[in-house]
Amino acid sequence: MLNKPAGYVVTRSDELSRETVYALLPAQAAQLRYAGRLDKGSEGLLLFTNDGDLINRLTHPTRKVEKVYRVQIDRRLSKNDLQTLRQGVNIEGGRTLPAGVFVKSSRENGMTLKLVIREGRKRQIRQMLTAVGAKVLHLKRLQFGPLALKDLPPGRWRYLTPGELRALRQATEPLSQ
């Protein structure tokens, strides 16, 4: 598990010579694959593994694995805007699944939201908020399935505990036929 800081791209190597998340990991992690991306400006929980089947189960849309984000936006949303996000909005690639949207704080010139989604399209949260006329100022993934970032400092990584690995595998067990 890595707490990705803003400014790093999620790729093994970058044609534009930007810093990649692999620069934050130990040398022996160079061959690990990541589960789910975060764009350069986003922060938060990233998972790395050598288990390709687990990555597929974590990221495949049919699994609907929950991902939880804290998002700061540039304006206050109306009750109607919040309900629109909760019901699903049209973005690139089609309509989103219903989302959990919770107001954590509100001020005159913005809001902090907790968003819970069960899919993971490219720049999905940014697109969802754009669809209701808001701009994302800060985005951080706090949770991926049963795993929570908790107090892992930005730019730091740690191994998953045996209990976390069990919870992750249980949450992504193969679907029954």
Secondary structure per residue as TSV (DSSP state, phi and psi in degrees):
chain	resnum	aa	ss	phi	psi
A	1	M	-	360.0	132.4
A	2	L	E	-122.3	139.9
A	3	N	E	-96.1	95.2
A	4	K	E	-70.1	125.6
A	5	P	-	-84.1	161.1
A	6	A	T	-62.8	151.6
A	7	G	T	100.6	-9.9
A	8	Y	-	-106.6	143.3
A	9	V	B	-97.9	148.1
A	10	V	S	-94.6	87.9
A	11	T	S	-163.5	160.6
A	12	R	S	-74.2	-41.3
A	13	S	S	-143.3	150.8
A	14	D	-	-124.3	127.7
A	15	E	T	-66.5	-16.4
A	16	L	T	-98.8	8.0
A	17	S	-	60.5	30.6
A	18	R	-	-80.4	157.7
A	19	E	-	-65.0	134.3
A	20	T	B	-108.6	161.6
A	21	V	G	-61.5	-23.1
A	22	Y	G	-66.9	-20.7
A	23	A	G	-67.8	-19.4
A	24	L	G	-91.3	-9.9
A	25	L	S	-102.0	159.3
A	26	P	-	-67.9	158.6
A	27	A	G	-54.2	-37.9
A	28	Q	G	-68.4	-10.2
A	29	A	G	-90.1	-0.3
A	30	A	T	-58.2	-28.4
A	31	Q	T	-94.1	-3.2
A	32	L	-	-72.6	150.4
A	33	R	E	-102.3	155.1
A	34	Y	E	-100.5	153.1
A	35	A	E	-111.3	108.3
A	36	G	S	82.1	142.3
A	37	R	-	-105.7	161.6
A	38	L	-	-131.7	137.2
A	39	D	-	-70.2	170.4
A	40	K	T	-55.2	-37.9
A	41	G	T	-83.9	-7.9
A	42	S	-	-94.3	159.9
A	43	E	E	-124.9	168.4
A	44	G	E	119.3	-162.7
A	45	L	E	-67.9	123.6
A	46	L	E	-125.9	142.0
A	47	L	E	-109.4	141.9
A	48	F	E	-127.6	139.5
A	49	T	E	-158.5	164.5
A	50	N	S	-102.2	7.3
A	51	D	-	-97.1	92.9
A	52	G	H	-61.7	-35.3
A	53	D	H	-64.4	-40.8
A	54	L	H	-64.0	-43.3
A	55	I	H	-58.0	-46.0
A	56	N	H	-60.7	-43.4
A	57	R	H	-67.3	-35.3
A	58	L	H	-70.1	-33.3
A	59	T	H	-107.1	-12.0
A	60	H	-	-68.4	132.1
A	61	P	G	-57.7	-29.3
A	62	T	G	-68.4	-20.2
A	63	R	G	-77.6	-28.8
A	64	K	-	53.6	44.8
A	65	V	-	-68.2	129.0
A	66	E	-	-70.6	138.8
A	67	K	E	-128.5	133.2
A	68	V	E	-114.7	134.0
A	69	Y	E	-130.5	148.9
A	70	R	E	-106.3	127.2
A	71	V	E	-130.8	126.2
A	72	Q	E	-100.3	132.1
A	73	I	E	-123.7	166.7
A	74	D	S	-88.0	1.3
A	75	R	S	-154.3	165.8
A	76	R	-	-83.2	136.3
A	77	L	-	-93.1	146.3
A	78	S	-	-77.1	167.3
A	79	K	H	-58.7	-37.0
A	80	N	H	-64.9	-43.0
A	81	D	H	-60.5	-45.0
A	82	L	H	-62.0	-42.5
A	83	Q	H	-65.8	-38.4
A	84	T	H	-59.4	-45.7
A	85	L	H	-62.6	-40.4
A	86	R	H	-65.3	-32.4
A	87	Q	H	-85.6	-18.7
A	88	G	-	110.5	140.4
A	89	V	-	-127.8	158.9
A	90	N	E	-83.9	123.5
A	91	I	E	-133.1	-179.1
A	92	E	T	-54.1	127.1
A	93	G	T	94.3	-1.1
A	94	G	E	113.8	-171.8
A	95	R	E	-74.8	139.2
A	96	T	-	-79.2	157.8
A	97	L	-	-69.4	159.3
A	98	P	-	-55.4	146.0
A	99	A	-	-124.9	152.4
A	100	G	E	-83.2	125.6
A	101	V	E	-130.5	118.8
A	102	F	E	-128.7	129.7
A	103	V	E	-81.7	118.5
A	104	K	E	-91.7	-36.8
A	105	S	E	-158.3	156.2
A	106	S	E	-141.5	135.6
A	107	R	E	-134.9	173.7
A	108	E	T	-55.8	-39.7
A	109	N	T	-109.5	21.4
A	110	G	E	169.2	-177.6
A	111	M	E	-146.1	158.0
A	112	T	E	-116.5	126.5
A	113	L	E	-117.7	153.1
A	114	K	E	-108.5	122.8
A	115	L	E	-115.3	135.3
A	116	V	E	-120.2	116.7
A	117	I	E	-120.5	159.2
A	118	R	S	-122.4	22.7
A	119	E	-	-145.2	-179.7
A	120	G	-	-154.1	64.9
A	121	R	-	-78.9	162.2
A	122	K	T	-57.0	122.3
A	123	R	T	52.9	34.6
A	124	Q	H	-58.4	-49.7
A	125	I	H	-65.5	-41.9
A	126	R	H	-59.3	-42.5
A	127	Q	H	-67.6	-39.5
A	128	M	H	-60.3	-45.4
A	129	L	H	-71.5	-34.2
A	130	T	H	-60.4	-37.8
A	131	A	H	-61.8	-23.9
A	132	V	T	-107.9	17.4
A	133	G	T	82.5	20.1
A	134	A	-	-114.6	154.9
A	135	K	-	-114.2	135.7
A	136	V	E	-78.2	127.3
A	137	L	E	-97.8	-33.2
A	138	H	E	-152.3	135.2
A	139	L	E	-136.9	127.5
A	140	K	E	-139.0	127.2
A	141	R	E	-82.2	123.2
A	142	L	E	-99.2	-25.8
A	143	Q	E	-149.3	144.3
A	144	F	E	-133.8	107.9
A	145	G	T	58.9	-132.6
A	146	P	T	-81.6	-2.8
A	147	L	E	-94.3	131.1
A	148	A	E	-115.1	143.6
A	149	L	-	-65.9	-39.5
A	150	K	T	53.5	-125.2
A	151	D	T	-105.8	23.1
A	152	L	-	-66.7	121.6
A	153	P	-	-65.8	151.6
A	154	P	T	-56.7	137.2
A	155	G	T	84.1	-2.5
A	156	R	-	-105.4	156.1
A	157	W	B	-129.6	164.2
A	158	R	-	-155.2	157.7
A	159	Y	-	-73.9	150.1
A	160	L	-	-74.7	148.2
A	161	T	-	-77.5	160.8
A	162	P	H	-55.8	-38.4
A	163	G	H	-65.1	-39.9
A	164	E	H	-65.6	-40.8
A	165	L	H	-62.2	-43.0
A	166	R	H	-61.2	-45.9
A	167	A	H	-61.9	-40.5
A	168	L	H	-64.5	-44.7
A	169	R	H	-66.4	-40.7
A	170	Q	H	-64.0	-39.7
A	171	A	H	-68.8	-17.7
A	172	T	T	-123.4	21.7
A	173	E	-	-54.8	147.2
A	174	P	-	-53.6	142.2
A	175	L	-	-67.2	142.4
A	176	S	-	-68.6	146.4
A	177	Q	-	-81.6	360.0
